[in-house]
Every structure is written in C-alpha cells, then in structure tokens.
Amino acid sequence: MTFVLSLDAMGGDYAPQIVIEGAVLALANADFSYLVFGDERVIRPILANYPKYQHAFHLVHTTEVITNDMKVAMAIRGLRTSSMRLSIEAVAKGDAAAVISAGNTGAYMALSKLQLKTLEGIDRPAIARAMPTLKGRSIVMDLGANIECTSQDLVQFAIMGHVFGQRLLEKERPSIGLLNVGTEDTKGNMIVQDAAQSLKNIPHINFYGFVEGDDITAGTTDIIITDGFTGNVALKTLEGAAKLIQKMLQDSLKQSWRGKLGYLVAKPAFQQFKNYIDPRLYNGAIFLGLKGIAVKSHGGTDAVGFANAIRVAASLAADAASGQIASDMENLLTKEKFAL
Amino acid sequence: MTFVLSLDAMGGDYAPQIVIEGAVLALANADFSYLVFGDERVIRPILANYPKYQHAFHLVHTTEVITNDMKVAMAIRGLRTSSMRLSIEAVAKGDAAAVISAGNTGAYMALSKLQLKTLEGIDRPAIARAMPTLKGRSIVMDLGANIECTSQDLVQFAIMGHVFGQRLLEKERPSIGLLNVGTEDTKGNMIVQDAAQSLKNIPHINFYGFVEGDDITAGTTDIIITDGFTGNVALKTLEGAAKLIQKMLQDSLKQSWRGKLGYLVAKPAFQQFKNYIDPRLYNGAIFLGLKGIAVKSHGGTDAVGFANAIRVAASLAADAASGQIASDMENLLTKEKFAL
C-alpha cells in the first residue's frame, strides 16, 4: 500500500538537514512518498545530494517557522503558514496519511488538536511511546503534552492507552499502572489517588494500581500512565541514564589491559549493546486522541532518529485497522463518560 | 572522634535483618557505636551472629512499628513508642549524633520535623542526595518529602541546596538548575516559572535556569531542584534504567562466543562497572532543613546499601562544621525572606 507522509521540514534543533536526511534513510525498502513543508531555499540544496530519491519528495515552500521558544498562542495565531501548521493541515485535508515533526511540542500538539480534531470524549490528547523494558516493551504516556493534569485526564489517558496497547502490544487486556511515588494506596497526591479510584471502577480495563519510576523499565505493567510533566522528566532521565552508564562502562574497560582486550574481543557484542540502548532507535512518539496520525520526533535527534520517527508514523499509517483504534477509543470513552 | 548513631531497626522491607547486618558492615574501621530501637526478640538473634560487634550495639526495646502503608497521621499520633519515633528522639535529646531509617518516608519526615524541628526560615525540609554524573556528582532534591510544592518551596530548596552543595561539593558557588520539561523560559507550569523568576533575583546563589531530565546525569548543574513527586520518579527511573541497561549488556555478551570470551577477559573491568552503577553504593539521602541529622535509606535495600546510608550519616555527624551548614542556611533564608 502506497501513501503520502507529511513532513515539517523546519522543526527541531537540526532542521531541515536531519529531516531530509532522515526522510531519505526511511525510504529504503519503503513505498511511501513525502509532502515536505519548509523553506525551499535551504531544502533544495540538501535534496540535491540525493538525486536518486528526489522523485519521492514533493516540496511546498513556506518561510514561516515555529521556533522552540515561541509561545503556543503566537505559534497558532501569529503564524498562519508555518511549516508545522501546513504539514498538519495536509493530513486534515486528506493529502497525507500522517504527519511527522521534531518541532515545538506544545505548538505541535495545539495545532494538531486544532486541525485534526480530538476524538469524541477526549478532552486532551496525550503523547505516548513504546519503551524497552526487562520484559519486552511498554507504553508510557503522557510524555509532555499536558503539563498539568486532572484525575479525569489521567483516566482518559488510561482508556486511550488501553485501546492503543491492545493493538500495539497485541494483548487483549494490557495491564495499566499509574505512576506514583509509592505503591501503597495512601501514597501520592489527590490527583493520582482520585484517578486510581476511578480506574478501579472501569471494568473494561485491566488496572494494576500504582507503579513507581523503576517499574517503567521493569515492565511491571504494559502501560504506564502519568502527567506530561512527570512523563517528560522520566523519559529524558532514562535517556540521560543510558548515556551515563555507557560512559561508566567505557571508563571501566579503558582502565586495564584486560578491559581493553576484552572490549576488542567482544566488539560485535558491544556494538549490539550500543544499538539496544540507542535512544534514536526508540524515537517517534504518537499523539493519542486525535482523528489523524501525528508523530513527534525528539527535537535533538539526528537523521537516524528522525528516520525512526518516520517509520513509526508509516507503520501506523499502513495499519489498515488504525481507524479501528480511533473508533474503539471513542466507544470506550463515551461509555465511560456515563459510567463515571 | 567517636559518636553514637541512632538506628530505626524496624524500618524498611527487610528489617531488622539488613539493618543489623548493614550496621555491622559499616563498623569496619569506624569509631562510632549504635543506639538501636526495635523488637529485641527479633534483633537479639541476629546480633548473636556477630559476637565481635555486640559491644557496639545498645538495644532499646520497643514493639511498635510504623509500616509502609500506614498513614502519616496514624504514624505520628497513634504510635507513641514506634522504633522510628524513638530513634529520632535520641537525636533530639542529644543521645545520638544522627538517625538512619529505611522506613516509611512520609512518617519519617513528619516525625523528624516534629522532633528535630525545622531551621529558622524553612517551611518544609527536603530530601537531598548526591548522584553520579558525567562530570562527577550532583545533588538532587527534593526526592520525595514534598509531593506538592509551591514556587516558594522550590526557592527554599534551592537555598538549602546552595549551602549544602558548598560543603558537600566544595564549591564556592555551586550552580543550581530547576527541573522542567524544557529549557526555554516559556516551558513548564506556573510553579516552576515563578520559582525561576524568584531565583534569578537572589544574588547569593548561582542560578543556571531550567534543566531537563537528562541534565541530571549529564551534570549540567551542581544542584538540581524539583518537587518531591518528580524527584522521586526521576530517582527511581534512574535506578530502573541501570538495571535494564545492565541486562541488555549481559544479553549482548551472551549471544556470541566472542561476547562470552570478551566478558571473561575483561571480567575485572565488568566488576568495576557493576560497582559504578550499583544503586546500593549511592544509598543514603539527607533530610535538609532540620536542626538534626536524619538520613533516609532506600526501603528495599540490602545490608550493603544500608551500610552506605549509615556511612552518609556518619560523615555528616563527623563533620565538625556540620552545625555551620544549619546556621548558614538559616542566615540565607532569613535574609531572603525579606528580600523576596
């Protein structure tokens, strides 16, 4: 099945360079093409390096760019033809199956809600991502879309996570944990306590209870629900931990001849390990709760990372049943609205 | 200098076994003794395994125990002779130089405030700990004492962190970062934005600005300030990440004969690496803002970890200038109260 992906070429710390390079990388063995929004004066020279792939890029010129430090209100109302806005609009209009941006998360979410609309029953979409765990992988959400959340928001995230997890993890009843500072019922603030109370009363979902920070990587539950502030900090803390630990390993090996020799002998294994913990390979988070597919790339990633975000969007776009996720979510949310 | 440390023998998941074993471990080359509070019927048989060290343990029998799922109000008002309460009281009375507990964090903090009193100018003490970073080590606080914080709380944490960091890190003006979901001024909620505004206006401290989750391990700033919910999740996420990454490394090495051979050759280096990332070696967090020294051990640690928490308390107790920290904090806080 061939389809079109929409790219915000100007979003992220190293745009448009890594956007174009990542898009080229993602084209290997793929059958999609791109609608690319951005400043053609900088994009064309980059594209010129890949004559073999130029046919897959359809450029739409625009000079307005939403920067990282721009307030959301300005990004929405001030810039009518920003590369981010136009790239989302392409999905809203049906010109593309999904949009990918590495730009300003707040603006991206706000514009996506505006253009793609939220699902029936959803107040606030959330950012979700699969993460590696000791048991396989788990979905963590919200990763930064909603800095402050009510207990009702967390309950909605759990319902969205349930439906998304059913498909992504291929489990009938994925287990759902609510991130907290302890597992006892008395722990945490009123928001997580109220959310836990509500989640216990929803028969459709498999609510496990509270989980803690180390349960994210332990894979204690299939899905971990938290507010966007905590989720964002946890995600970046994980990334930082991976860098620090890799450095500690290098330092340990360099300190002795046995360490150095062992490294040489086991080099392919170390390469494999490096791939395991490479955050670029996990790049690409999904905006859940929208009527269209929008994928957020890490702002600081490189071409390899951006290519992975594109692959995430492509796999969702290629999933014929992706419409099913939306309607399942709407059904469950509408049902729970009356039940709660 | 010889002194007495007070131990809550009944706090934590594996108490009193690991408390006594840890206390024995920490005694090696040390010149302190213990006041131990707990059920002597279970403690005596454990102590009997260490006849050489029995002289260093002075047991005070009590049967009341504060459990992990006990509400703080019950722990304070319901139990008048809990091992935790009595162990803190020993410091308040001057019978011990510091207290160590692996028990219920909320109850421990509440009882410590009650018994040891908070410093002049401090509304809410915070939990602080040094963590390894790419550049050395940094102090992170609050790690779970204050689940909900005002911007004023965060400012006070920063001032306490400044004074504590001066001594612990031996830096005149340790840099202070405020944990957020992005580094731009517009990021985050009102609480962190207001706190950042206030911190910019305090001349005595070296405020860096907002930092993100990965800055914790990057060592971007000497001190990282956050609320107790986010700090607790970040700390445990780091611990979980270390376990996952270690597992990924093992899996990578086991997959090939080169990996297995390289592991054998470099075994001492791997042992060193394992020590680097062993969370037990970083166990022992300090309650900052009290008039006495109280150290919190991870509830799930073992004897090696508990011994490290004891060493943290002992090093603070042995520091002749530790009274200076308290008076420096009080001076700065009182000054800033008028300035803000």
Interface residues (C-beta under 8 A of the other chain):
Chain A: N68 D69 M70 K71 T105 G106 P132 T133 L134 G144 I147 E148 L179 V181 G182 E184 D185 T186 K187 G188 N189 E212 G213 D214 D215 I216 T217 A218 T226 G228 F229 T230 N232 V233 A234 L235 K236 T237 L238 E239 G240 A241 A242 K243 L244 I245 Q246 K247 M248 L249 D251 S252 L253 Q255 S256 R258 G259 L261 G262 Y263 L264 V265 A266 K267 P268 A269 F270 Q272 F273 Y276 I277
Chain B: N68 D69 M70 K71 T105 G106 P132 T133 L134 G144 I147 E148 L179 V181 G182 E184 D185 T186 K187 G188 N189 E212 G213 D214 D215 I216 T217 A218 T226 G228 F229 T230 N232 V233 A234 L235 K236 T237 L238 E239 G240 A241 A242 K243 L244 I245 Q246 K247 M248 L249 D251 S252 L253 Q255 S256 R258 G259 L261 G262 Y263 L264 V265 A266 K267 P268 A269 F270 Q272 F273 Y276 I277
